[in-house]
Amino acid sequence: MQDLLSELTLVTVTFNSAEVLEAHIASLRETATAAMPRWIVVDNASTDATDAIAAANSDCVEMLKSDKNLGFGAACNLGIHASKTRYVMVLNPDTQLSEAAIDQLLAELKARGAAIAGPALEPEEDKSIIDAPWLVGAVLLFDTQLMNPVGYFDERFFLYEEDKDVCKCANDAGLKVIHCRNVSIPHVGGASTVRTRTVNEFIHFHKGRSYVLYAKKHGLGSENIDRYIQKNKKRMLIALFSFGVNRYARAKAKIKGVRSVSEA
């Protein structure tokens, strides 16, 4: 396969992701047969060993350090704007890369004139390539020549829905967004940050908040927001009777996130 790595920049966003970052970097180092691409690690003020891991791999990655947690989309934007190549791939640090998969995804993007491409994040029997309304943000490949006029991540979304939003904006601008099920880049999922109770409540707060931001931005109607609130109130009630402490906390955090937008 033709080497395409030199044509793109990789952007990995981290937040206390030391547990998975070393394997993430090693997955490409161990499969690359050509020169490594430029690889930017945008770190959201981690307090774990993320800095040390990046420093130990400074021959192939460079750290772009924020002094606060900007959220996923804003950190992606930093990396995209720091890149100089036409093609940029944004990544979660709990994905497993290979030279062959990256080359193939870029080849499919170019062949179809797409603005955004995403791979299969787990094994799939269906190897088709389809136009997609949205893709999971764990791996997104952008053609910046097409996307620059549209823009990238809306930084009001701290976590969640930013991937759906950027894909919708591309589709609304008449650009192609493709899901390449014939390309596999495995995603562990939920492993990029250690999950404590506080972290879980923070995550579900932003799930609720981002749901409302997306609904308002794209005119989904107040009835959908009301239905979302009622669904989570029902979850809280069921959790009370079943002693589901964690389930109750997650649903409560989502409603708090909704109200942080609705009452603003």
N, C-alpha and C positions, 0 to 999 in steps of 0.2 A: 504494500500500500504506500502511496506517496506520502512523504513526511509533510505534515501541515502544522506541526507544533510551533514553528517559528512565526506563523501568521497570527497567533492569538496570544492574549494575556489571560492568565488564570487569576481569579480573585476569590480567596477564601475568607469568609467572615467568621471570627471566633469570639466567644465569650466564655471564659473558664472552660475551655475545650481541650485541656492538656491530655485528658484520658484517651481522646481519639485522634488528636492532631498528628502525632508521630506516625501512626499507621496510615493516615491519609496522605502524608507527604511521601512515605516510603512506597505506597502503592504505585505511584508514577515513577519514582526514581528507579524502582526495580524492573519496570517494564519499558522504560524509554531506551530506544536504540539510537536516537539522534540527540542533538542538543536540547536541553530542557527549555521550555518557553519561559518568558518572564512570569514570575509568580508572586503576587502581592498578598500577604496575609494582613487583613484589616482587623485589628483587635479592639474590641469594645471594653477597654479598661479592665482586662482580666487580672485576677489576683492570685491565680494558680501558677503552674509551671509553663504556661503558654509561651512567655517571652524566652525562656531557656530553650525550649524545643525549637522555636524559630531561629534563635541564635546558633544552635547546633547544626542547623540546616541552612546557614546563611549563604552557602555556595549556590543554592538553588531557589531560596525564597527570601523575600525582603519584607520587613515588618513596617506597617503603617499603623501607628499606635494612636488611639483616641484617648483623651484624658477623662472621658465619661462614656457610659453605655448609650450609643446613639440609636440602637435598634438595628434590625437586619437591613431594611431598605436603605437607610441613610448611610450605613457602612458600605453597602454595595455601591452606592453612588460615589463614595470617596474613591473606591478602587477603580471603578469604571472611568472616572474623570482623571485618575492618575495614569491610566494606560495610554499607550500611543499606537496600538495596533487597531486595525479595522474590526477585528473579532475579539470579543471578551466573553469569557465563561465565568459566571459567578457560582460559588459552591458552598455547601455546608461542609464542615470539617469531618463529618461522619459519613462521607462518601468514599468509595474505593475506586480509584482511577486506573486507567491503563492508556498507554499511547495509542493502541489500536482503536479503543472506543472513542477517544477524543478526536482522532483523525477522521473516523467514520462519521461522527456527528457533524463535524465541520464540513465534510464533503457533502452530506445530505442537505445542510443549510444552504450551501453555495449552489448546489445543483437545482434546488427548488426556488431560489431567490427569496428565501424566508428571512424575516426579521428576527425571529426567536425560534430556537429549537430546544427540545428537551428529550432525554433518553428514557428508556424503561428503567425504573428505580428498583425493580425486582424482576426475577425471571418471568417471562411471558411467552406463551405458545404462539400468540398472534405477533407476527413480525412485520405488520403493516406500518406504513407511514401515513398519518392522517392529519388533516387540518384540525386544530384544537381551539376551543374557546379559552382554555387556560391550561397552564402547566404548573407542576409543583416546583417551588423555588429552590429545592435542594440542588438542582443543576439546571442552569439556564444559560444558553449560548446566544449572544446578541451579535447582530451585524450593526455596528454603530453608525455606519453610513446611512442605513435606513432608519435607525432608531433615534439618532440625534434630534431630528426635527420634532419627534413625538415626546421625547424625554424618557426617563427611566422610572425609578421608584418614587412614589408619593411618600414623602417623609412624615406625613401625618400618621401613617400606619407604622407603629413601633414594631409590632410582631403580627403576623397573620394577615391574610387578604392582600398583601402587597404584591404577591406573585399573580394572583387572579386579576388585580387591578392593572398591572403593567401589560399583561396579555390582552385584556379587554381594550385598553387604550390603543395598542398596536392594531388589533382587529378593527376597531372603530375607524382607524386611519387608513384602512384598506390594505394593511400589511399582512403577510402570512405568518401564522404561528403554527409550528408543526410538532407533533409528537412522534418521535422515531422509536417505535417499539422494537426495531431491529438492532438497536444499540443499547447495550447494557452497562449502566454505571450504578452499581448497588449502593443503596442508602440504608444505613442502619436504622435511622429514625429515632428522634428523641434522645440521642446519645451525645449531642454536642454540648450539653450543659448538665451538670449534676442536678438531679431533681430532689430538692428538699420540699417540705410543706410550703415554706414561704415562696420558693420558686414556682411551685405548682399554682399557687393562688395568683402570683404575678402573671403567669402565662395565661390563665383563664380570664383574668381581668382584661388582658389585651385581646383575647379571642372575642369577648363581648364588645369591647370598644371598637375593634377593627370591623366587626360585623356591621355595626351601625354606621361607621364612617363610609364603608363601601355602599351600604344600602342608600344612604343619603346622597353620595356622590353620583350614583348611577340610577337614581330615581326608582328604587324598588318599592317604594310606598310604605307608609307608616304601618299598614296592616301586617307587613312582614316583620317589622320590628316588634310590634305588639305580640305577634305569635311567638317570636323568639323569647320574649320575656316570660310569657305564660308557660312555655315549654320548660324553662329553667325553674320557674316557681313550682311547677309540678314535680320536677326532679328533687327540689329541696324538700317538699312535703313527703314524698316517697322515702327519701333518705332519712328523715326524722323517724319514721315508723319502722325502718329497717336497720336503724343504727349505722347508717352509711355516712360516717363522719367526713370522709374524704370526698364522697359524692356531693354531700351538702355544701362543703367548702368550695368545690369547683363551680357548682351552679350559682352560689351566692356571689362569687368573684365575677362571673360572667355578667350578672345583673348589675353589679357595681360598675363594671366597665361600660355597659350600655348607658347607665345613668350619667357617667362622666361626660358623655357626648350629648345625650338628650337634654340634660339640665344645664349645659354650658351656655 
